[in-house]
Amino acid sequence: MAVELDVFVGNTTLIDEDVYQLWLDGYSAGDAVAIRIKRGILEQTGASPDVLESDTMDHYRTFQMLERLLHSPPKLINQLLFQTPPSMQSMLIEKYYTFDEPFVREVLGKKLSKGTKKDLDDVSAKTGITLKSCRRQFDNFKRVFKVVEEMKGPLVENIQQNFLLSDQLAGDYAAVVFFANNRFETGKRKLQYLTFEDFALCAEQLIQNWTLGAVDSNVDDMDVDLDREFLQDLKDLKVLITDKDLLDQHKSLVCTALRGKVSIFNEMETNFKNLSRALINIAAKLIHTKDVRDLFIDLVEKYIEPCKSDHWTSSDVGAFLTQYTNAARALDAFKHQALWERYMCTVKSCILKMYHD
Amino acid sequence: MGEDADRGGVSSVGVAACIQRPGSYSFLFCGPWRLVQPCRQSTGPRATMPGKLKARIVAGRHLPVMDRASDLTDAFVEVKFGNTTFKTDVYHKSLNPQWNSEWFKFEVDDEDLQDEPLQITVLDHDTYSANDAIGKVYIDIDPLLSNEAAASLSGWFPIYDTIHGIRGEINVMVKVDLFNDLNRFRQSSCGVKFFCTTSIPKCYKAVTIHGFVEELVVNEDPEYQWIDRIRTPRASNEARQRLISLMSGELQRKIGLKVLEMGGNAVVGYLQCFDLEGESGLVVRAIGTACTLDKLSNAATSFLPPCSSPSKDLKESPLVHQPSHGCRSTHNSPIHTATGSRLTQNFSVSVPTLIFTGMGSGSGGKDGGPLKALYRQQTQSAFEHREFPFFTLTTFPPGFLVHVGGVVSARSVKLLDRIHNPDEPETRDAWWAEIRQEIKSHGKALGCHAVVGYSESTSICEEVCILSASGTAAVLNPKMLQDCSMEGCSEHRLSRQPSFFSTGSEKGEFDFFLQCQDSASLLGLDDASSLGCSFCHIPYDELNMPFPAHLTYCYVCRKQKVPDVLFTTIEPPLEAAITGKGCLIQARLCRQKKKTQGEANATAISNLLPFMEYELHTQLMNKLKLRGMNALFGLRIQIAVGENMLMGLASATGLYVTALPAPGGIQVAGKTPSDSSYDQHIANIQKKINDLIVKNREIYEINPPEILDELLGSPIPETRQRSRLFRSHSESSDDVPELDLSHGKKDAFVLEIDDTDAVEDIQSLLTDASTPSGFYSCNTEVMPGINNWTSDLQMFTSVRVFRLNNVTSLTSQGLNKTFSDVCENLLKTLYFKLRSMVPCCLCHVNFNVALPEDELIQVAVTAVALTFDKDQTPYIKVGTDKTLSRASAENEEQLQFTLELCMESQATQSTALFSPAKAADISESGHLQAVSPAIQTDRCSSWIEFIKQKAQTIRRGSIKTIASLDKASPLAEAHARHRSPISCATSTVTVVEMTPLSFIPGAKIIKYLGIINMFFIRETTSLREEGGVSGFLHAFIAEVFAMVRAHVAALGGNAVVSYIMKQCVFMENPNKNQAQCLINVSGDAVNFVKESDVEYASTQAQGSGLQAGNGSGDIVA
């Protein structure tokens, strides 16, 4: 006797969150059954393996049918085929779009192209995430990217409206989209210690301060691209290191403010010019797309690493950057206060996030 | 008794020689009732244009991409009714077209309105080639024709294509303007209401129950027309769908005419089925119970049993005041008798009436004897007027059902290729008339004049067709059938006067109702209504019993005689006294037969049927005993015929009826002589059985009060019947040695294991797995003994197809076991799937078996899982479910989308059993909802808020529990950060509940919106690509549910009750990568409100339809 056909359809679609997670993780139905058995479900329920298999298959079929709708969450909300309570719908969407940290670290900042997709088996091998799951996560990135890429208005909100994600997940996607669009380098060995969360915060800062939308919220604003004009202007900051007087003045102001307040005062004093040069050179170079991509590696190499080697604590870094930013205000000869603030506030936040003790 | 019954059954099998003249007597059955209705093809004089149908196409969404180049679609819509077609403009390059068409107006007569569906076709415009069809929507106009129901419908309908399934949705508005008083020619029966529900619908009261109505219509099956060879599968499927839709409409109209003829205004328990006869045609047939219903003015009173107006009672009470009032009514019988002579041609297998009672004799209840006879005479006369005193109802108003005799059933084997004139309905009419006649005579043999819980079915394989009918023989209170409202339940008590009978006789006239009242009281009717035992009392004459039965005095009233076991096809009467809880009991049987053709085949089947029926009953009986129960309700026996086997499946709900004696045990007897090891084996089996009975009594809480035997009088059994063998045909000879193996004081059934069949029986007895703890199951509407239902329900359909590998090599037992395992496994899967709903009860578990191909067995189950509260306190309005439901109740009061929220909290409630942390989480969020002031002000944003909160809590495992603790602040901050609120997340989809039950627990049905009767075909030529047969059928069933829900929502409803999947015909050809499936479903669209919202609603409702279906409301606007 062989089961030829076996289906179960409820008026309210039954969703087992555990099975859903297994499906999302890219396990085949057979693997899912094995995993469920291993988790002891048979003992808990007194069911037999064939019952479990039938149940798993039903769920897998349901998920496959749902997947088409999950690609466009507003469709899922308005479709008539599957009756599901709103809470279940949001769970389905949220989990479908949730991505794994190891995966996103591999892909963040890469071009979401066919080429990258082809390399997913390497990613899968490296991260231990199934290829199927990698593909879903990659396709999610790409889908979200395509939809919001050309859209006007705030990025996070666009994502939220089109994919009905929670605030946090929408924020994460905004980071992914922003990084993919600007192709920030995140994969270098020196950057490996940084988590996605670090980058997500940096992205948020960059979006809020350095994009076109940041200046004023007129209708044409775009959150995805950096404000070219702003980047262009950044070279004006060079005056802070090229003008000897300004540089000295700046240094003495910072040193006065920090004396006795930080443990690494001497190191700071010695290194001030180097650090200042590093930060301003990064700014001045941002006009080149290539250097934009290297923003994070530059921050690590030029600023974070020297501080690390001098054993700065993150509070030292915080104190220094605060004074460094504020002191420039007192420099009468320095005319680019607004530009300075816009640059430094963001860089400060990023560095603080990236500076792990 | 078994032997007698058995032989009776065999002897009534038609003689083979008779098939030579099939259908030749059909004209005999054109009784007068047929003459009063219009001729089938009549197009006689008719009023022109009595109605105007208007349709407007608003928009489409989620359309499929039809143009690969642009990834878009140029869609337009054709709206067709009858022969008139309108078109919308082409909406270019969009998957979400906004047509906003004008109102298309069809001027039509009401007959067409009833027969024809509105046909909406969505097409893709193509300049160079033919326009491609995207899909269709058929809208049944009938629900709009009743003056009570909505006059318009509006909403999103799935666009359905028989090859591709659902392809987007279309927003349609339909209105009907009926001009009054144009029904002069009675071609139409607009205004007659149809209900699938097999009880008096909740917001109505029955003024009169007129009786049985039936009709069938025949047409050539488009799939078998010559043109089918050249047209596409799509065209063929659509032709079929349309034809069945037309035929259903016609059928309904014709039944409606009969109802009007009888003076009724509604059909209750309407059951429509179609038979795919193949070459000989396509039959659509329906049965129902004609009634005159009155809408209860205040829907709120419908909760109470309808006996609340004393003044009316007095007026209508046929007491001494107005004896003539009732008298007259007996002459008003709307149907005239036209019993055609019984046909003897063809094969006709009538299966003996099967009720299992012991033989009893002795004096009747004191002085009740002569009166009983008189009573019988009277009631008889009331029913003689009816051709078929059948009722498709399964639940009755209190006092209606006087006694229940037992199950009566009849089957008949017919050859379809012998139909004389296949395009005409006469032959089939005759067939059914014959069977009904059989049923009627069986009923009479049981001393009953009516058959309740009546149903009909067929099973077709090639040219062989088995027609089946079954019901429960019963004595009804005739008063209730005539011009008398159902509010009569309390009258019996009023009328019980000791001097009553003498008053009547002094007058010298025997008023009908007088008698009825009088005898009723003497028969213990009034006692029964208070004690709940009357329906068990035997209706037949104990001196002249139709079959051997074992009678005792009723265990409740101790006055009347009752059988030891009672089988019925109805719901347990509301007033019935039940001990403990019940359970689903199934008997399953497979029998091989030779693969033959024509008459030989029919003969073989005819010969097998009685044995099968008997075996099934044996199994049922044994399983009933094993569970320590004594009555079956909702018994449904299905026989499926295939090429090389027959399959029987009997399902029923076993209960312990307090009035009946406790069942004896099951005694196992070995063959004699025997050796000691064999005895040991027997003793083992016996022990197992006894243990199981004890265990089952515990599980089902069967603790009947001990009654001393002296009080009951002696059971007076004849010794011969005392220890009746309960075995199958194999030992049907009379010279079986007398066995006296009394089990304690009770009579035991004896299983002799001297043949292989018995071993099999015992095997099947002992292998049936009991339901897992936390679950109950029954095939009746609800489980007696559970009344604290919560509002969480889940209707589902499960279908399985099994392939038997070389059937011929299997033994009969092997086959049986296989089939039994199939059913058991299916049930086990259901329990597993629904484990999160525990404690819950699977109600109305409806199995359908079929043998679609040589070695395939198909089992389909539709049921509803209802949850209930563990503690046995009755259901209170707000629900007693501690924190969770309190939270949800709070939500319900403040939010509009009660259903969704409620469902959600209920769903999580069950998971909460496993993880308390999560429960806290949910109730926390529920609480948050309730206190947040924003929610009261803005429904939209509260929804989003809700979704977000849910999302927040579920996002990434680690945040789960923490999120709920510090939810309020970070979320608010996060939200404030964004510039505008999100507005697109609101769903336009109304939640529609579906249930096979006639009610919704914890809710009140406030309006019936019309019958839903839908038929769909789905076909694929890319089976593998659609996920194989399972993927194909899974999607199709989901689509059917979606289309039902959409129609209900468009009518302004939020639930379907009495939902039934009547047919699911699945055919596959994996080699060709093809499959086809036909599904027929029906139910009653209703609008309900949660009981907790009733007070609130009643103030608002006033005609406004109660913001019926929030979602569809949005669409209209």
Chai-1 contact restraints between the chains, C-beta under 6 A:
chainA,res_idxA,chainB,res_idxB,connection_type,confidence,min_distance_angstrom,max_distance_angstrom,comment,restraint_id
A,M1,B,F802,contact,1.0,0.0,6.0,A-B,restraint_1
A,M1,B,L804,contact,1.0,0.0,6.0,A-B,restraint_2
A,M1,B,T818,contact,1.0,0.0,6.0,A-B,restraint_3
A,A2,B,R803,contact,1.0,0.0,6.0,A-B,restraint_4
A,V3,B,F802,contact,1.0,0.0,6.0,A-B,restraint_5
A,E4,B,V801,contact,1.0,0.0,6.0,A-B,restraint_6
A,E4,B,R803,contact,1.0,0.0,6.0,A-B,restraint_7
A,L5,B,V801,contact,1.0,0.0,6.0,A-B,restraint_8
A,L5,B,V1029,contact,1.0,0.0,6.0,A-B,restraint_9
A,L5,B,S1030,contact,1.0,0.0,6.0,A-B,restraint_10
A,D6,B,R800,contact,1.0,0.0,6.0,A-B,restraint_11
A,D6,B,S1030,contact,1.0,0.0,6.0,A-B,restraint_12
A,V7,B,V799,contact,1.0,0.0,6.0,A-B,restraint_13
A,V7,B,S1030,contact,1.0,0.0,6.0,A-B,restraint_14
A,V7,B,L1033,contact,1.0,0.0,6.0,A-B,restraint_15
A,V7,B,H1034,contact,1.0,0.0,6.0,A-B,restraint_16
A,F8,B,S798,contact,1.0,0.0,6.0,A-B,restraint_17
A,F8,B,K833,contact,1.0,0.0,6.0,A-B,restraint_18
A,V9,B,T797,contact,1.0,0.0,6.0,A-B,restraint_19
A,V9,B,I1037,contact,1.0,0.0,6.0,A-B,restraint_20
A,V9,B,A1038,contact,1.0,0.0,6.0,A-B,restraint_21
A,G10,B,Q794,contact,1.0,0.0,6.0,A-B,restraint_22
A,G10,B,F796,contact,1.0,0.0,6.0,A-B,restraint_23
A,N11,B,M795,contact,1.0,0.0,6.0,A-B,restraint_24
A,N11,B,M994,contact,1.0,0.0,6.0,A-B,restraint_25
A,N11,B,F1041,contact,1.0,0.0,6.0,A-B,restraint_26
A,T12,B,Q794,contact,1.0,0.0,6.0,A-B,restraint_27
A,T45,B,R835,contact,1.0,0.0,6.0,A-B,restraint_28
A,A47,B,F832,contact,1.0,0.0,6.0,A-B,restraint_29
A,V51,B,K828,contact,1.0,0.0,6.0,A-B,restraint_30
A,V51,B,T829,contact,1.0,0.0,6.0,A-B,restraint_31
A,V51,B,F832,contact,1.0,0.0,6.0,A-B,restraint_32
A,S54,B,T829,contact,1.0,0.0,6.0,A-B,restraint_33
A,D55,B,F832,contact,1.0,0.0,6.0,A-B,restraint_34
A,D55,B,K833,contact,1.0,0.0,6.0,A-B,restraint_35
A,R61,B,G1031,contact,1.0,0.0,6.0,A-B,restraint_36
A,R61,B,H1034,contact,1.0,0.0,6.0,A-B,restraint_37
A,P74,B,C984,contact,1.0,0.0,6.0,A-B,restraint_38
A,K75,B,H62,contact,1.0,0.0,6.0,A-B,restraint_39
A,I77,B,S987,contact,1.0,0.0,6.0,A-B,restraint_40
A,N78,B,S987,contact,1.0,0.0,6.0,A-B,restraint_41
A,N78,B,T988,contact,1.0,0.0,6.0,A-B,restraint_42
A,L80,B,P158,contact,1.0,0.0,6.0,A-B,restraint_43
A,L80,B,A1042,contact,1.0,0.0,6.0,A-B,restraint_44
A,L80,B,A1046,contact,1.0,0.0,6.0,A-B,restraint_45
A,L81,B,A1038,contact,1.0,0.0,6.0,A-B,restraint_46
A,L81,B,A1042,contact,1.0,0.0,6.0,A-B,restraint_47
A,P85,B,E900,contact,1.0,0.0,6.0,A-B,restraint_48
A,P85,B,M903,contact,1.0,0.0,6.0,A-B,restraint_49
A,P85,B,E904,contact,1.0,0.0,6.0,A-B,restraint_50
A,P86,B,E900,contact,1.0,0.0,6.0,A-B,restraint_51
A,P86,B,I947,contact,1.0,0.0,6.0,A-B,restraint_52
A,S87,B,E904,contact,1.0,0.0,6.0,A-B,restraint_53
A,S87,B,K950,contact,1.0,0.0,6.0,A-B,restraint_54
A,S90,B,I947,contact,1.0,0.0,6.0,A-B,restraint_55
A,S90,B,K950,contact,1.0,0.0,6.0,A-B,restraint_56
A,S90,B,A951,contact,1.0,0.0,6.0,A-B,restraint_57
A,M91,B,I954,contact,1.0,0.0,6.0,A-B,restraint_58
A,E94,B,A951,contact,1.0,0.0,6.0,A-B,restraint_59
A,E94,B,I954,contact,1.0,0.0,6.0,A-B,restraint_60
A,E94,B,R955,contact,1.0,0.0,6.0,A-B,restraint_61
A,E157,B,H978,contact,1.0,0.0,6.0,A-B,restraint_62
A,Q160,B,I982,contact,1.0,0.0,6.0,A-B,restraint_63
A,Q161,B,I982,contact,1.0,0.0,6.0,A-B,restraint_64
A,Q161,B,C984,contact,1.0,0.0,6.0,A-B,restraint_65
A,L164,B,A985,contact,1.0,0.0,6.0,A-B,restraint_66
A,S166,B,K948,contact,1.0,0.0,6.0,A-B,restraint_67
A,S166,B,A951,contact,1.0,0.0,6.0,A-B,restraint_68
A,S166,B,Q952,contact,1.0,0.0,6.0,A-B,restraint_69
A,S166,B,R955,contact,1.0,0.0,6.0,A-B,restraint_70
A,D167,B,A974,contact,1.0,0.0,6.0,A-B,restraint_71
